[in-house]
Amino acid sequence: MNKNKPNELHLYRQLSWDYMIPAEDIALLVSGQIDHVGHYTIKDIFKKALESYSWFTVLRLFSPEQVMELLTDDLIQSLRMPSMRKHYAFIKKRLQENLSSAG
């Protein structure tokens, strides 16, 4: 993720509209430079991104390594909508299949 891209900062700003957390602080969180911003951890921001944006937008905001680490069964089960839970469970399965066949 290029944290200096204006479009990514705009997307981060949209994720934090309810708490007015600066987009630059979310970029620092996602880049691993800080552990939390306000009451949010990277897991919380990732979940908000999954519930707010398309999969391809999420992939622009988080590295593949972050996605594999954060897309856990627990996080998937905590998503608001059953259709999202099904969608991301399928994505996780496909990612794991692709990684195991590539390794």
Secondary structure as the mmCIF struct_conf table of DSSP 4:
data_model
#
loop_
_struct_conf.conf_type_id
_struct_conf.id
_struct_conf.beg_label_comp_id
_struct_conf.beg_label_asym_id
_struct_conf.beg_label_seq_id
_struct_conf.end_label_comp_id
_struct_conf.end_label_asym_id
_struct_conf.end_label_seq_id
TURN_TY1_P TURN_TY1_P1 LYS A 3 ASN A 4
HELX_RH_AL_P HELX_RH_AL_P1 PRO A 6 LEU A 15
TURN_TY1_P TURN_TY1_P2 SER A 16 MET A 20
HELX_RH_AL_P HELX_RH_AL_P2 ALA A 23 VAL A 30
TURN_TY1_P TURN_TY1_P3 SER A 31 GLY A 32
BEND BEND1 GLN A 33 GLN A 33
BEND BEND2 ASP A 35 ASP A 35
STRN STRN1 VAL A 37 VAL A 37
TURN_TY1_P TURN_TY1_P4 GLY A 38 HIS A 39
STRN STRN2 TYR A 40 TYR A 40
HELX_RH_AL_P HELX_RH_AL_P3 ILE A 42 SER A 52
BEND BEND3 TYR A 53 TYR A 53
HELX_RH_AL_P HELX_RH_AL_P4 TRP A 55 LEU A 61
BEND BEND4 PHE A 62 PHE A 62
HELX_RH_AL_P HELX_RH_AL_P5 PRO A 64 LEU A 70
HELX_RH_AL_P HELX_RH_AL_P6 ASP A 73 SER A 78
BEND BEND5 LEU A 79 MET A 81
HELX_RH_AL_P HELX_RH_AL_P7 PRO A 82 ALA A 102
#
